[in-house]
Amino acid sequence: YGLMGENGSRDHAALQHELSIHKRLTAAIIGRDLTTALAIFDEHQSQEADLIHQYYDAR
């Protein structure tokens, strides 16, 4: 992480987003809801890929 390091508020928003994903994922795992856990994980992976593409496109 730290892709958006120049802008502190964007870093903070990214961290909050990470925490919300982590909480949802943890709740799904504890509830043994594998379908939801996998969906959250897939969604997160695609968002991360989008961030990386945005970072490299901006350079």
RODO-2510 file (C-alpha; in nm, 4 decimals, decimal comma):
residues 59
     n   res          X          Y          Z
     1     y     0,0000     0,0000     0,0000
     2     g     0,1031     0,3625     0,0233
     3     l     0,0429     0,4079    -0,3499
     4     m    -0,1149     0,7473    -0,2898
     5     g     0,1514     0,8658    -0,0477
     6     e     0,1628     1,2269    -0,1675
     7     n    -0,1891     1,2939    -0,0432
     8     g    -0,2448     1,2131     0,3240
     9     s    -0,6244     1,2286     0,3125
    10     r    -0,6325     0,9777     0,0290
    11     d    -0,4055     0,7496     0,2314
    12     h    -0,6428     0,7798     0,5262
    13     a    -0,9455     0,7015     0,3087
    14     a    -0,7642     0,3994     0,1663
    15     l    -0,6844     0,2777     0,5177
    16     q    -1,0468     0,3204     0,6288
    17     h    -1,1541     0,1259     0,3198
    18     e    -0,9064    -0,1523     0,4035
    19     l    -1,0407    -0,1734     0,7585
    20     s    -1,4022    -0,1922     0,6416
    21     i    -1,3146    -0,4721     0,3979
    22     h    -1,1245    -0,6535     0,6719
    23     k    -1,4194    -0,6260     0,9136
    24     r    -1,6654    -0,7568     0,6525
    25     l    -1,4306    -1,0399     0,5591
    26     t    -1,3739    -1,1361     0,9239
    27     a    -1,7493    -1,1368     0,9937
    28     a    -1,8125    -1,3588     0,6908
    29     i    -1,5381    -1,6017     0,7940
    30     i    -1,6578    -1,6172     1,1566
    31     g    -2,0126    -1,6766     1,0287
    32     r    -1,8747    -1,9509     0,8002
    33     d    -2,0260    -1,7636     0,5063
    34     l    -1,7724    -1,8729     0,2478
    35     t    -1,9673    -1,7332    -0,0481
    36     t    -1,9661    -1,3827     0,1020
    37     a    -1,6029    -1,4126     0,2089
    38     l    -1,4978    -1,5082    -0,1442
    39     a    -1,7103    -1,2301    -0,2972
    40     i    -1,5520    -0,9698    -0,0669
    41     f    -1,2062    -1,1031    -0,1456
    42     d    -1,2710    -1,0958    -0,5231
    43     e    -1,4140    -0,7426    -0,5011
    44     h    -1,1113    -0,6299    -0,3007
    45     q    -0,8656    -0,7850    -0,5473
    46     s    -1,0262    -0,6042    -0,8411
    47     q    -1,0289    -0,2710    -0,6529
    48     e    -0,6623    -0,3153    -0,5680
    49     a    -0,5828    -0,3845    -0,9339
    50     d    -0,7737    -0,0672    -1,0315
    51     l    -0,5698     0,1376    -0,7815
    52     i    -0,2444     0,0013    -0,9196
    53     h    -0,3522     0,0818    -1,2763
    54     q    -0,4526     0,4358    -1,1717
    55     y    -0,1160     0,4832    -1,0036
    56     y     0,0826     0,3771    -1,3084
    57     d    -0,1426     0,5678    -1,5508
    58     a    -0,0851     0,8852    -1,3481
    59     r     0,2953     0,8597    -1,3694
***
